[in-house]
């Protein structure tokens, strides 16, 4: 069992690191073992919701009495409960402690008692670090000459050091669906408030639960006000800080970041990829909601959370994190007292009271959608305007050019845009040209049905560096050569010059290309830029599938071949040999790289196609052309 000072967040982050190391991309992961029946359903959900962070196709726990209890507690009807019970029993899916262990392809052992308090960072969810080594992990990520820089600012009474925490957010992803973690945080906030402790003035704090039931039970038991006392007011519900909707940093912090401060975000969500939470923050740490509050009190990631004081009591005795943390027994008592079935019933009933909101929206009736040419939110996408590919013609890709070349761990956050749309960005300029209010450009996520905005925001993450460019020009985002090799431009603008010439483009990458959220725009944007293939050492499964859905070939380097690639500069010609024999399964291919009509080398690749259906999508040029052609045939 878990130690008394270990939370479900620690458990989830430990498993994320463990399964990423073991390699479960494309696999089904089921949990089993003698301790399984003791694990609350909320703990299981916290673990399972991290599945994209370790790359599994699906992660699940078997059904048991704890699952049935949760269905009852969250307000499902007696009839629905009876149906579920009968089905699980008849299908022999109801697990008990006496149920024999199924036969698995692989068993990975984990002793719950071995897990320690931890965090994950500074740039990936699987970078688990012990709580006491967070400062060291951040310091190691900085260049030596930047580590000891300090700043003074009139807005703040204290010296600001590298690793100042700019954002501390209890977010909806994973943890606020877990009452144990939320109540632990609220009790920690109560204990801190009793001693007059406050977050440091440069820390922007927020609390965004995933459900109003959370604020219902916190209010009913008097704990919501304890969070508010410590600066963690409810800012809304659902995806907010975790998806980049954190808003601007404090002006003084933004100024210091522009001077070289490497500030940090600490959040209780799933993903901490560079500049996801805020474009000014390249470092992020995942932790429990209670520790989010603790880090807000500390103000710097350099704080030793195990040994250093967060403040002092009335007698000037030091107050450390463990002094403020409620015991496991106290948290469980409060959970038992606070969580009531009626909170879930009430919130579910509200949805269906009266006429649902969406039925009140007026819309014209039509067999075809009436696209509005002036709309900046919903536009007919470019990938529906292309001529369909003849599916009977064999696949070919010759005379292509390398467009972008990245290293490992390029996530969908790096590829597709998120967060607020800056007025100075290409997407912002397009909106301003179309008469949008500069103060209301909104978020990329709200304009995801406008391809003009989304494709202009692709590959703009400042953490990207294109190896095809000279070393001094590589940083600061996905820039690329134009077709004339006269200018280095943002990826979108460079791609337009290649599209005008009808030249197919290829992206190269290292391991785990497309990790993170299953953003369809990470694939759509590449398709609209004219990318016809991505060649990588490995792909995250969901992104690989999305690439195929947009008619883009995901191709794997064979072992050792990536290291053999010449030092390309973007002037090379790429020919892919063997695509005309593409079949479901693994198809061997050859990549020929030439420059100035001189062959630089041949490299072994593999095309992995999971099904006949995926092959059909590629032959039609993507899933939408496939659907359209099938509809026309019908």
ZILIN-V661234 format. One record per residue. SS is DSSP state (H for helix, E for strand, L for the rest). D_CENTER is the distance of its C-alpha to the mean C-alpha in whole Angstrom. Layout:
BEGIN
SS|D_CENTER + SS|D_CENTER
END
This chain:
BEGIN
L|29 + L|27 + L|29 + L|30 + L|27 + L|24 + L|22 + H|19 + H|16 + H|18 + H|19 + H|15 + H|14 + H|18 + H|17 + H|13 + H|15 + H|18 + H|17 + H|15 + H|19 + H|20 + L|18 + L|18 + L|16 + L|18 + L|19 + E|20 + E|20 + E|22 + E|23 + L|27 + L|29 + L|32 + L|30 + H|28 + H|30 + H|30 + L|26 + L|25 + H|23 + H|21 + H|20 + H|20 + H|17 + H|15 + H|15 + H|15 + L|11 + L|10 + H|11 + H|8 + H|8 + H|11 + L|12 + L|14 + L|15 + E|16 + E|17 + E|20 + E|22 + L|26 + E|28 + L|30 + H|32 + H|29 + H|27 + H|30 + H|31 + H|27 + H|28 + H|31 + H|30 + L|27 + L|30 + L|31 + L|34 + H|37 + H|37 + H|33 + H|33 + H|37 + H|35 + H|32 + H|35 + H|37 + H|34 + H|33 + H|36 + H|38 + L|35 + L|35 + L|32 + E|33 + L|32 + L|34 + L|35 + L|38 + L|36 + L|36 + L|33 + L|32 + L|32 + L|29 + L|28 + L|27 + L|27 + L|25 + L|27 + L|25 + L|28 + H|26 + H|29 + H|28 + L|24 + L|24 + L|22 + E|20 + E|16 + E|14 + L|13 + L|14 + L|11 + L|10 + L|9 + L|12 + L|14 + E|16 + E|19 + E|22 + H|22 + H|25 + H|24 + H|21 + H|23 + H|24 + H|21 + H|20 + H|24 + H|24 + H|21 + L|23 + L|26 + H|29 + H|31 + H|28 + L|28 + L|31 + L|31 + E|31 + E|32 + L|34 + L|33 + L|35 + L|33 + L|32 + L|35 + L|33 + L|33 + E|29 + E|28 + L|25 + L|22 + E|23 + E|20 + E|20 + E|17 + E|17 + E|15 + E|16 + L|13 + L|13 + L|10 + L|12 + L|15 + L|17 + L|17 + L|19 + H|23 + H|23 + H|21 + H|21 + H|25 + H|25 + H|23 + H|26 + H|29 + H|27 + H|27 + H|31 + H|32 + H|31 + H|32 + H|36 + L|36 + L|35 + L|32 + L|30 + L|26 + L|27 + L|28 + L|25 + L|22 + E|21 + E|20 + E|19 + E|18 + L|17 + L|17 + L|16 + L|20 + H|23 + H|25 + H|23 + H|25 + H|28 + H|28 + H|28 + H|30 + H|33 + L|33 + L|33 + L|30 + H|28 + H|30 + H|30 + H|26 + H|27 + H|30 + L|28 + L|26 + L|23 + L|24 + E|22 + L|20 + L|19 + L|18 + L|14 + L|11 + L|12 + H|11 + H|8 + H|7 + L|10 + L|13 + L|15 + L|18 + L|20 + L|20 + L|24 + H|26 + H|28 + H|25 + H|24 + H|27 + H|27 + H|23 + H|25 + L|28 + L|26 + L|24 + L|21 + L|20 + E|17 + E|14 + E|15 + E|13 + L|13 + L|9 + L|7 + L|5 + L|7 + L|7 + L|10 + L|11 + L|8 + L|10 + L|13 + L|14 + L|17 + L|15 + L|14 + E|14 + E|12 + E|13 + E|12 + L|15 + L|17 + H|18 + H|21 + H|20 + H|18 + H|22 + H|24 + H|22 + H|22 + H|26 + H|26 + L|25 + E|24 + L|22 + L|25 + L|26 + L|28 + L|26 + L|29 + L|32 + L|32 + E|33 + E|30 + E|34 + E|37 + L|39 + L|42 + L|44 + L|42 + L|41 + E|37 + E|35 + E|32 + H|29 + H|30 + H|33 + H|31 + L|29 + L|30 + L|31 + H|30 + H|33 + H|33 + H|29 + H|30 + H|33 + H|32 + H|29 + H|32 + H|34 + H|31 + L|29 + L|32 + H|31 + H|33 + H|30 + H|28 + H|31 + H|31 + H|28 + H|28 + H|31 + H|31 + H|28 + H|31 + L|34 + L|36 + L|35 + L|31 + H|30 + H|29 + H|32 + H|34 + L|32 + L|35 + L|34 + L|37 + L|37 + L|37 + L|37 + L|35 + L|32 + L|34 + L|31 + L|32 + L|32 + L|32 + L|29 + L|26 + L|23 + L|24 + L|26 + L|27 + L|24 + H|26 + H|25 + H|27 + L|30 + L|30 + L|33 + L|32 + L|33 + L|36 + L|35 + L|38 + L|38 + L|36 + L|33 + L|34 + E|32 + E|34 + E|35 + E|31 + E|30 + E|27 + E|25 + E|22 + E|22 + L|19 + L|18 + L|16 + L|12 + L|12 + E|8 + H|8 + H|7 + H|10 + H|12 + L|11 + L|12 + L|10 + L|12 + E|16 + L|18 + L|21 + L|24 + L|25 + L|22 + H|23 + H|22 + H|23 + H|26 + H|26 + H|26 + H|29 + H|31 + L|31 + L|32 + L|29 + L|29 + H|28 + H|27 + H|25 + L|23 + L|20 + E|16 + L|15 + H|13 + H|17 + H|18 + L|16 + L|20 + L|21 + H|21 + H|23 + H|20 + H|17 + H|19 + H|20 + H|17 + L|16 + L|15 + L|16 + L|14 + L|16 + L|15 + L|16 + L|20 + L|22 + L|24 + L|27 + L|28 + L|30 + H|29 + H|29 + H|28 + L|24 + L|22 + L|20 + L|18 + L|19 + E|23 + E|25 + E|29 + L|30 + L|33 + L|36 + L|34 + L|36 + L|32 + E|29 + E|27 + E|23 + H|22 + H|23 + H|26 + H|27 + H|26 + H|28 + H|31 + H|30 + H|30 + H|33 + H|35 + L|33 + L|32 + L|29 + E|26 + E|24 + E|21 + E|21 + E|19 + L|19 + L|17 + L|14 + E|13 + L|10 + E|8 + L|4 + L|4 + L|8 + L|9 + H|13 + H|13 + H|12 + H|15 + H|17 + H|17 + H|18 + H|21 + H|22 + L|23 + L|25 + E|23 + E|25 + E|23 + E|21 + E|22 + E|20 + L|21 + L|18 + E|15 + L|12 + H|14 + H|12 + H|12 + H|16 + H|17 + H|16 + H|18 + H|21 + H|20 + L|21 + L|24 + L|22 + E|23 + E|21 + E|23 + E|23 + E|25 + L|28 + L|28 + L|29 + H|29 + H|27 + H|29 + H|32 + L|30 + L|32 + L|31 + L|31 + L|31 + L|30 + L|34 + L|34 + E|34 + E|32 + E|34 + E|32 + E|35 + L|35 + H|33 + H|36 + H|36 + L|32 + L|32 + L|30 + E|29 + E|29 + E|31 + E|32 + E|32 + E|33 + E|32 + E|35 + E|34 + E|37 + E|38 + L|41 + L|42 + E|42 + E|40 + E|38 + E|37 + E|36 + E|32 + E|32 + E|29 + E|28 + E|26 + E|25 + E|25 + L|25 + L|27 + H|30 + H|28 + H|25 + H|28 + H|29 + H|26 + H|27 + H|30 + H|30 + L|27 + L|25 + H|24 + H|25 + H|28 + H|29 + H|29 + H|31 + H|34 + H|34 + H|35 + H|37 + H|39 + L|39
END
